[in-house]
Amino acid sequence: MKVLPAAFTIWSLALPSTGSALRRDTAHSSIEARAGWNSLGCYTDNVSGRALPYGAATLGGDAAMTNEVCQNACQSAGYSIAGTEYAGECWCGNTVSSGNGPAPGGQGQCNMACKGNAAEMCGGPNRLTVYQSSSGGTNPPTSGTGKRGLPYNNNNPSKNSVYANLFKGYSKISWAYDWGYPSWDLDAFFEFVPMLWGKPSGDAPDWTAAVQRPGTRHILGFNEPDLTYSASSNMLPAVAAAGYATYMQPFHDRAQIGMPNVLWNNDLGSSSGGAYNSRVWTQYFLGNCTACHFDFAAIHYYQDCEPAGRPEGDGAAWFMGNVTDAHDTLRLPVWVTEFQCYGTEAQQIRFLERVMPWMDDQSWVARYAYFGTFPDFLVSHDGTALSALGTAYATT
């Protein structure tokens, strides 16, 4: 499945640092600081040159923002300075940059009540309420180490990977893919995994170049060749097997190769091969690809969060059963390259809170990626931060 045109997160804006000295505004109350954090007062900020260049989204979103919430978020990501702005924004860093410093008008310019607690002030327009940790910061992670990934595309005003890059800094997210092989400037924090979405009609030099690019360690194959809708690659098993032999297998000694990405819970419906399901399609594919080498299985899953007529939470159990069945059937490590439960944001968060710890605990679940890295999914409606769902995905 692919989107058609239609937490806590840290993202770097890659702005220059001027290393401005910090000065504490002793007139500002410290009652809004968590233990170990001290008020520095009201500081200037500018969208073209951020004082604290790493933006933070927290569970509950900007509506729950307080200075303490921001301090917790910044500290958990390894930063020693936290600043709130415009009542609901949180920014982090280890130094104040871009020529910013104490506001010339003093604390009175930070005059917007925090959205999460009207008794606190959370900055103002181009003004930050700033706190610093007395224990200092740690070095933020330079790359993710967890199993979680990001399915994304460049369908945004910047025509790049801006939505995926919002997740930079979350150690539980380590990789990303975009149903193709231009990475659209994906941040080096993530491993980019190229995908050969469908079978080329001839030579594929760009695909070869993508696989041979330094840093490519895994490659994904055809996207839902077992299905017949417009956004699937829709192939007979024998055709898909021939495509793998030509375009995937030559790289078996260079990168780990995934099986075709099939909708594993399509166990009752038909497939592109005819009146048999996606699991049977996969068996026919393997029967036609006996000389093929595979390092991992790649499956998709889409279903209601709370299936009608089933006990509460049964959607999570159903998902875990499908993933287990894929491993038991194919006897390979499993990548769940797309999965989503259909429901409210709260239902999806509850679903993730059950299934992600389980997948993290299964040694044979190698990686997984929740759908998808787009506004109103894992990203906020305006595309500037993580949604509550995205924050849960990045932090649970």
N, C-alpha and C positions, 0 to 999 in steps of 0.2 A: 504494500500500500504506500502511496506517495502523495503528499499534499499537492494539489493543483492550484494555479494562481487563484486565487480567491480574494530552611534554607538559609541558606545564606549563600549569596554569590559574590564573588570578587571579580571585577573586570578591570583590566589596565587600559587607561586611555593613552599610554605612551607619551606622557607630557614631560617636558624637561623639568628638572629639579634645580632650584636655586639655593636650597639648604638654608632657608630663612631661619634666623634664631627664634626660639620660642620664648615668650614672655607671659608670665601668669598674671591674670587680672584678679588681684586679691579681693576686689570688691564683689566678685561674683560668688554666689553661694555654692557650696559643694554638696548640698543635700541631694543633688540629682546624680551623684557619682556612686558607682559600686565600689566596694572595698578595693583599695589599691589604686584608684583613679583620682586624679586631681584636676580641678578646673583651671583652664588657661584663659578663659574668657571668650569674647566675641572676636572672630577673625574674618578678614575679607576672603572672598572667593570669586571665581569668574569661570563661566562655562568654557571659555577659550584657553584657560590656564588654571586648572584645578589646584586648590591648596592641598587637598588630600586626594590623590588621583585614583583611588580604588573605591568603587561604589559597592554598597552592601544592600542586599535585600534580606529581610527577616521573615520568619513565620508570622503570619498575620498581616504582612504587608505594611505599607505606610500608615494605614489606619491605626496600627498598634504601636507606632514608633514612640519611643522615649529615649532619653539619653542613656539610661542603663541598658536598654535593649541594644542600642548601637555599640556601646562599649563591649558587651558580651560578644557581639558578632565580630567586631574587629579583633578582639583578643583571641577568639577561637581560630581566626585565620592567620594569626601571627603578627598582628600590627599593634603598635604601642600608642597610636594617636587615633582618636575617634572624634568625629564632628557631625552634628546634626544640622540640617538646613531645610528651610522652606517647610517646616513643621513635620515633614514625613520622610526626608531623605537621610541616609546614613553614608558617611564617607570615611575612609580609613587610610592610614599611611604610617610611615616611620619618621617622616620629616615634613614640614610645611614647605610647599614648593611654589614655583612659578611667580615668585615675587610677592606672594601674599603674606599678610601679617596681621597684628592686632588692628581691629577696626578703628579708624580715626575718631569716630563718635562714641567709642566705648561700648559697654554692655547694652546700652539702650537700643543699639541697632539690631540686636538679636531679640526680636520682639514678637515672634510667632509662637503661639502655644503648641506644644507637642500634640499630635493627633491622638496619641495613646494616653496622654495625661495632661489635661489643660493646666495643671498647676506647675508644669515645667515649661521652659522656653527651649524651642528647638530651632535656633537660628532665625533666619529671615531671608529675604531676597538677596542673593549674593553675599550672605553672611552665615558663618558657621559658629555654632556653640561647640567649643573645642575642649576636650579632656585628654589627658595623657596618663598612661599607666606608669606607676613608679617602678614596676618590675621590668620595663622595657619590652620590646617585641622579640619574636623569634623570626627566623627566615621563612617566609611563605613558601609553600611547595613549588618546585619548578616544573613538576609534571605529576599527573594523577597516577595512583597506584591501584585503584579499585577496579571492579568489574563493569561499572556502569558506563554507558556510552550515549552518544547524542546523534539521532538521525536529523539532519538539517538540509537546507538548500540555500540558494542565493536569492530567493523570492522576497526581497526587501528593498527599501529605497537605496541602500548602499550597494546592492548587488554583490554582496560578499557574505562571509560567515559571521556577521555581527551577532546574530542571536546565539549561535553556539559559543562564541567567545565570551558571552555573559557568564558562562559557567567556569571560566578560568579561576583557579585557586581552590576548587573543591577537590580534595584528594580522592574522593570516592568515584570521581568521573575521570577516566583515563583515555578515552578514544572517541572517535566520531567518524561518521560517513555521510555521504550526500547522494547516494544512489548513482554515483558516477565516479569520475576521477580527476576533475579539477577540484582542488580543495577550497577555492574561493578565499584564500588568505586565512585559513584556519590557524589559530595560535599554536605555537610549538609546544604549549602545555599539553596538548592532546596528540595521541597517535592518530594520524589520518589513515583510514582503511579504504582503499579504492574498491569500487564495485564495477563489474561488467554486467550492467543491468539486463541486457538482452544479447542475443547472438548477432554478431556483426555479419554484414553481407559479403565481406571480403577481408582484405588485410586490415589490421587494426594497429597501426604504428603508435598512435597516441596511447592506447592501452598498454602496449609493450613498454613505452617510455614511463608510464605511471608505475608499473610494477617494478621496473628497474631503477626507479628513483631512490636515492639513498634514504634510508629510514623506513621503507616499506617492508613490513614484517608479516602482514596477513593480507589476503585478498578475498573478497566476497564475489560469489557468482550470481547467476541469473535471479532476478527478482520476481517471485511468484510465477514461475513458468507453469505451475499447476493450475492456474486460474485463467479465466477468459475475459475479465472485465478490462476496460480500456487502459488502466494503469498497471496492468500485469504484463509480463513478457510472453505469456500464452504460447507454450510449445508442447508438442508431443514429447513423451519421454525419450524416444530414440533421437529426435532432433536435438534436444537439450544435451544428451550424452555425446553426440557428435560435436556439438559446440564446445563442450568441456574438453574433449580430447584435443581440439585444435587450439583453443584460446586460453585454457587454464593449465592443463597438465604440463606444458613446456616449462612452467615456472615452479614445478614442485620442489626443486632443489634450492629455490631462492626465497620462497615465502610459504607460509602455511596457507593451505587452500581450504575454503569452506565449501560444503555441498550447496546446491541450489536452495534459496530461501523460500520455503514452502509454508503454506498455512496449515500447520499441523493439526489444529482443532477442526479442520474441515473433514471430519470423519464420517459424516452422514450424506453430504452432498456429492455432486459430480465434480469432475475436474476437466482440464483442457484435453485430457486423453479420452474422455467419454464418461460412461455411467459408472465410474468408480471414484473413490475419494482420493484426497491428496496423499494419504499414506500409501495407498496402492500405487499411485503415480510415482512416488519415490522408489518403491521396490522395482517398478518397471525401468525407471531411470538407471538404477544400480545394475540391473540385469543387462542393460545396453552399454554400461560403462565399466566393464569388468577389469580393464587395464588402468582405470583411473585411480589416483591417489587422493585421499581426503584426510585432512587433519582435524576437522570439526564439522559437526552438523549445524545447520542454520535454519531456525524455524521462526514462524510468526504465530501470534495468537491474538484474536479479537473476540470479545464476548462481553455481555452485560456484567457490570460489577456485582449486581444482585439478580441472578437469573430468576425469572418469574416462577413462582411455585416452589422455590427452593429455600432452604433455611438461610438466615442471614449469615454472610461470610462464606457461603458456598461457592461464590465466584472465585475466591482465592484458592479454595481447595481444588476446584475444577482446573484452574490454571496449573497448580503444582502437579496435579495428576498428568496433565498433558505434557509438561516438560519432562517429567519422570519417564513417561511412555516413550518419548523421543529418544532418550538416552538408552532405555532398555532395548528398544527396537534396533537402533542404529549402532550402538556400542561405540560411540564417539563422544568426546567432549561436546557440550551443547552451547551454542551461541543463540540467544533469543534476540534476533536482530530487529524485530518489531513486536511490541505487545502493547495493548491498551484495553482497559475495561471501560465500557460505555456507562456513564452515569454522571452524577453531579461531581463537582470538584471535591467535595467532602468525601463522597463515596470512593473516588479514585485515590485519594490520600489514604483512606483506611485500607484499601486494597494493597497499595504499595507498602504500607507499614507491616502488612502480613507477609507479602511474597518476597520483598527484597532481602530481609534478614535470612529468610529460608534459602534463597539463591546464593547469597554470600556464604552460607554454611556448607553448600554442596560443592565438593571439590570438582565434580564433573560439569558443573555450570561454569563455563569459562568467562562468558561475558553476556551482558544484556543491555537493551536499549529501549526505553519507553518512548512511545510516540506522543508528541514529536516536539521538536525545538522550534516552535512557531508561536506567534501571538495567540492568546486564548487557549493555549495548551500548556507547555512548560514555561512559556514567556508571557509577561503581562500584556494586556490588550494593546497598550501603546508601544510595545516593543522595546522598552527602555530598561527592563529589569526582569527578574524571575517572577513568575506567578507564585501563589501559595503552593500550587501543585509542583512547580519546578523547584521550589525551595525544599519541599518534602523529599523530592527525588534526589536532590543533591546532598541532603544532610541526614536523612533517616538511617 
